[in-house]
Amino acid sequence: MSSTDHKYDILSKTSSLKGMRTFKNEDLILEDQEELRKEVQKVKESRKEGKWAIIRNIKVVIRDRNKKDNNK
């Protein structure tokens, strides 16, 4: 893509593809890809322990299933 604004414009229009099996994902530089792999591993380990865990902006958000506080 020639610009970040153009990229986000295109990504924002993907919601019009409802009913189609599509997903959107940003291209990441190699360092961010490696960081994401590590974070995915943390999520998998946390879920095995019975915790709620997701990745937001290449960072892990982990919560106990019965608590509302965040542990990062």
C-alpha distances in whole Angstrom, upper triangle without the diagonal:
4,6,7,9,7,6,10,11,10,11,14,15,16,19,20,20,24,26,23,23,19,18,14,14,11,11,13,14,18,20,19,19,22,23,22,24,27,27,27,30,31,31,32,35,36,36,38,40,40,38,35,32,28,25,23,20,21,25,28,30,33,36,40,40,43,42,39,38,35,36,33
4,7,9,7,8,11,12,12,14,16,17,18,22,23,23,26,29,26,26,23,21,18,17,14,13,16,16,20,22,20,21,25,25,25,27,30,29,30,33,34,33,35,38,38,39,41,43,43,41,38,34,31,27,25,22,23,27,30,32,36,39,42,43,45,44,41,40,37,37,34
4,5,5,6,9,10,11,13,14,16,18,21,22,23,26,28,26,26,23,21,17,16,13,13,15,16,20,21,19,21,24,24,23,26,29,28,28,32,32,32,34,37,37,37,40,42,41,39,36,32,29,25,23,20,21,25,28,30,33,36,40,40,43,41,38,37,34,35,32
4,5,5,6,9,10,10,12,15,16,18,20,21,24,27,25,25,21,18,15,14,11,11,13,14,18,19,17,19,22,22,21,24,26,25,26,29,29,29,31,34,33,34,37,38,38,35,32,29,25,22,19,16,18,21,24,26,30,33,36,37,39,37,35,34,31,31,28
4,5,5,6,9,10,10,13,15,17,19,20,23,26,25,25,21,19,16,15,13,15,16,18,22,23,20,22,25,25,23,27,29,27,28,31,32,31,33,36,35,35,39,40,39,36,33,30,27,24,21,18,20,23,26,28,31,34,37,38,40,38,35,34,32,33,30
4,6,5,6,9,10,11,13,16,17,18,21,24,22,23,19,18,15,15,13,14,17,19,22,24,21,22,26,26,24,27,30,28,29,32,33,32,34,37,36,36,39,41,40,38,34,31,28,25,22,20,22,25,28,29,33,35,39,39,41,40,37,36,34,35,32
4,5,5,6,9,10,11,14,16,17,19,22,20,20,16,14,11,11,9,11,13,16,19,21,18,19,23,22,21,24,26,25,25,28,29,28,30,33,33,33,36,38,37,34,31,28,24,22,19,17,19,22,25,26,30,32,36,36,39,37,34,34,31,32,29
4,5,5,6,9,10,12,14,16,18,21,20,20,16,14,11,11,10,12,14,17,21,22,19,20,23,22,21,24,26,24,24,28,28,27,29,32,32,31,35,36,35,32,29,26,23,20,17,15,18,21,23,24,28,30,33,34,36,34,32,31,29,30,28
4,6,5,7,9,11,13,14,17,20,19,20,17,15,12,14,13,15,18,21,24,25,22,23,27,26,24,27,29,28,28,31,32,30,32,35,35,34,37,39,38,35,32,29,25,23,20,19,21,24,26,27,31,33,36,36,38,37,34,34,32,33,31
4,5,5,7,10,11,12,15,18,16,17,14,13,10,12,12,14,17,20,23,25,22,22,26,26,23,26,29,27,26,30,31,29,31,34,34,33,36,38,37,35,31,29,25,23,21,19,21,24,27,28,31,33,36,36,38,37,35,35,32,34,31
4,5,5,8,10,11,13,16,15,15,11,10,7,9,9,12,15,18,21,23,20,20,23,23,20,23,26,24,23,27,28,26,27,31,30,29,33,34,33,31,28,25,21,19,17,16,18,21,23,24,27,29,33,32,35,34,31,31,29,30,28
4,6,7,9,11,13,16,15,16,13,12,10,12,12,15,18,21,25,25,22,23,26,25,23,25,28,25,25,29,29,27,29,32,31,30,34,35,34,31,28,25,22,20,18,17,20,22,24,24,27,29,32,32,34,33,30,31,28,30,28
4,5,6,8,11,14,13,15,12,12,11,13,14,17,20,24,27,28,25,25,29,28,25,28,30,28,27,31,32,29,31,34,34,32,36,37,36,34,30,28,24,23,21,20,23,25,27,27,30,32,35,34,36,36,33,34,32,33,32
4,5,6,8,11,10,11,8,8,8,11,13,16,19,23,25,27,24,23,27,26,23,25,28,26,25,28,29,27,28,32,31,30,33,35,33,31,28,26,22,21,19,19,21,24,25,26,29,30,33,32,35,34,32,33,30,32,30
4,5,6,10,10,11,10,10,10,13,16,19,22,25,28,29,26,25,28,28,25,27,29,27,25,29,30,27,28,32,31,29,32,34,32,30,27,25,22,21,19,20,22,24,25,25,28,29,32,30,33,32,30,31,29,31,30
4,6,9,9,12,11,12,13,16,18,21,24,28,31,32,29,28,32,31,28,30,33,30,29,32,33,30,32,35,34,32,35,38,36,34,30,29,25,25,23,23,26,28,29,29,31,33,35,34,36,36,33,35,33,35,34
4,6,6,8,8,10,11,15,18,20,24,27,29,31,28,27,30,30,27,28,31,29,27,31,32,29,30,34,33,31,34,36,34,33,29,28,25,24,23,23,25,28,28,29,31,32,35,33,36,36,34,35,33,35,34
4,5,8,9,11,13,16,19,22,25,29,31,32,29,28,31,31,27,29,31,29,27,30,31,28,29,32,32,29,32,34,32,31,27,26,24,23,23,24,26,28,28,28,30,31,33,31,33,34,32,33,32,34,33
4,7,9,12,14,18,21,24,27,31,32,34,31,29,32,32,28,29,32,30,27,31,32,28,29,32,32,29,32,34,32,31,28,27,24,25,25,26,27,29,29,29,31,32,33,31,34,35,33,35,33,35,34
4,6,9,12,16,19,21,24,28,30,31,28,27,30,30,26,27,30,28,26,29,31,28,28,31,31,29,31,34,32,31,28,27,24,24,24,25,26,28,28,29,31,32,34,32,35,36,34,35,34,35,34
4,7,11,14,17,19,22,26,27,29,26,24,27,27,23,24,27,25,23,26,27,24,24,28,28,26,28,31,29,28,25,24,21,21,22,23,23,26,26,26,28,29,31,30,33,34,32,33,32,33,31
4,7,10,14,16,19,22,24,26,23,21,24,24,21,22,25,23,21,24,26,23,24,27,27,25,28,31,29,28,25,23,20,19,19,20,21,23,24,25,27,29,31,30,33,33,31,32,30,31,30
4,7,10,13,15,19,21,22,19,18,21,21,17,19,22,20,18,21,23,20,21,25,25,23,26,28,27,26,22,20,17,16,16,16,17,20,20,21,24,26,28,27,30,30,29,29,27,28,26
4,7,10,13,16,18,20,17,16,19,19,16,18,21,19,18,21,22,20,22,25,25,24,27,29,28,26,23,20,17,15,14,14,15,18,19,21,23,26,29,28,31,31,29,29,26,27,25
4,7,9,13,15,16,13,12,16,15,12,15,18,16,15,19,20,18,20,23,23,23,25,28,27,25,22,19,15,13,12,11,12,15,17,19,22,24,28,27,31,30,28,28,25,25,23
4,6,10,12,14,11,11,14,14,12,15,17,16,16,19,21,20,21,24,25,25,27,29,29,27,24,21,17,14,13,10,11,15,17,19,23,26,29,29,32,31,29,28,25,25,23
4,7,9,12,9,9,13,13,12,14,17,16,16,20,21,21,22,25,26,26,28,30,31,29,26,23,19,16,15,13,12,16,19,21,24,28,31,32,35,34,32,31,27,27,24
4,6,8,6,6,9,10,9,12,14,14,15,17,19,19,21,23,24,25,27,29,29,27,25,21,18,15,14,11,10,14,17,20,23,26,29,30,34,32,30,29,26,25,22
4,6,5,6,9,10,11,12,15,15,16,19,20,21,23,25,26,27,29,31,32,29,28,24,21,17,17,14,12,15,18,22,25,28,32,33,36,35,33,31,27,26,23
4,5,5,6,9,10,11,13,14,15,17,19,20,21,23,25,26,28,29,31,29,27,24,21,18,18,15,13,16,18,22,25,28,31,33,36,35,33,32,28,26,23
4,5,5,6,9,10,11,12,14,16,17,19,20,22,23,25,26,28,29,27,26,22,20,16,17,14,11,14,16,20,22,26,29,31,34,33,31,29,25,23,20
4,5,5,6,9,10,10,12,14,15,16,18,20,21,22,24,26,27,25,23,19,17,13,13,10,8,11,13,17,20,23,27,28,31,30,28,26,23,21,18
4,5,5,6,9,10,10,13,14,15,17,19,20,21,23,25,26,24,23,19,16,13,14,12,9,12,14,18,20,24,27,28,31,30,29,27,24,22,19
4,5,5,6,9,10,11,13,15,16,17,19,20,22,23,25,23,22,19,17,14,15,14,10,12,14,18,20,23,26,28,31,30,29,27,23,21,18
4,5,5,6,9,10,11,13,14,16,17,19,20,22,23,21,20,16,14,11,12,11,7,9,11,14,16,20,23,25,28,27,26,24,20,18,14
4,5,5,6,9,10,10,12,14,15,16,18,20,21,19,18,14,12,9,10,9,6,8,9,13,15,19,22,23,26,25,24,23,19,17,14
4,5,5,6,9,10,11,13,14,16,17,19,20,19,18,15,13,11,13,13,9,11,11,15,16,20,22,24,27,26,26,24,21,19,16
4,5,5,6,9,10,11,13,15,16,17,19,17,17,14,13,11,13,13,10,10,10,13,14,18,20,22,25,25,24,22,19,16,13
4,5,5,6,9,10,11,12,14,15,17,15,14,10,9,7,10,10,7,7,6,10,11,15,17,19,22,21,21,19,15,13,11
4,5,5,6,9,10,11,12,14,15,14,13,10,9,7,11,12,9,9,8,11,12,15,17,18,22,22,21,20,17,15,13
4,5,5,6,9,10,11,13,15,14,14,11,11,11,14,15,12,12,10,13,12,16,17,19,22,22,22,21,18,16,14
4,5,5,6,9,10,11,13,11,11,9,9,10,13,14,12,10,7,10,9,12,14,16,19,19,19,18,14,12,10
4,5,5,6,9,10,11,9,8,5,6,7,11,14,11,10,7,8,8,11,12,14,17,17,17,16,13,12,11
4,5,5,6,9,10,10,10,8,9,11,15,17,14,13,11,12,11,13,14,15,18,19,20,19,17,15,14
4,5,5,6,9,9,11,9,11,13,17,19,16,15,11,13,11,13,13,14,18,18,19,19,16,14,14
4,5,5,7,5,7,6,10,12,15,18,16,14,10,10,7,9,9,11,14,14,16,15,13,11,11
4,5,5,5,6,6,9,12,16,19,17,15,12,11,9,10,10,10,14,15,16,16,15,14,14
4,5,7,10,10,13,15,19,22,20,18,15,15,12,13,12,12,16,17,19,19,18,16,17
4,6,9,10,14,16,20,23,21,19,15,14,11,11,9,10,13,15,17,17,16,14,15
4,7,9,13,16,19,22,21,19,15,14,10,10,8,7,10,12,15,15,15,14,16
4,6,10,13,16,19,18,16,12,10,7,6,5,6,9,10,12,12,11,11,13
4,7,11,13,17,16,14,10,8,6,5,6,6,9,10,10,11,10,11,12
4,7,10,13,13,10,7,6,4,6,9,9,13,12,12,12,10,10,10
4,7,10,10,8,6,5,7,9,12,12,16,15,14,14,11,11,11
4,7,6,5,4,6,9,12,15,16,19,18,16,16,12,12,10
4,5,5,6,7,11,13,17,18,20,19,17,16,12,13,11
4,5,8,10,14,17,20,21,24,22,20,18,15,15,13
4,7,10,13,16,20,21,24,23,21,19,16,15,12
4,7,10,13,17,19,21,19,18,16,12,11,8
4,6,10,13,15,18,16,15,13,10,9,6
4,7,10,12,15,13,11,10,6,6,6
4,7,9,12,10,10,9,6,5,6
4,6,8,7,7,6,5,6,9
4,5,5,7,8,8,9,12
4,6,8,10,11,12,15
4,7,9,12,13,17
4,6,9,10,14
4,7,10,13
4,7,10
4,6
4
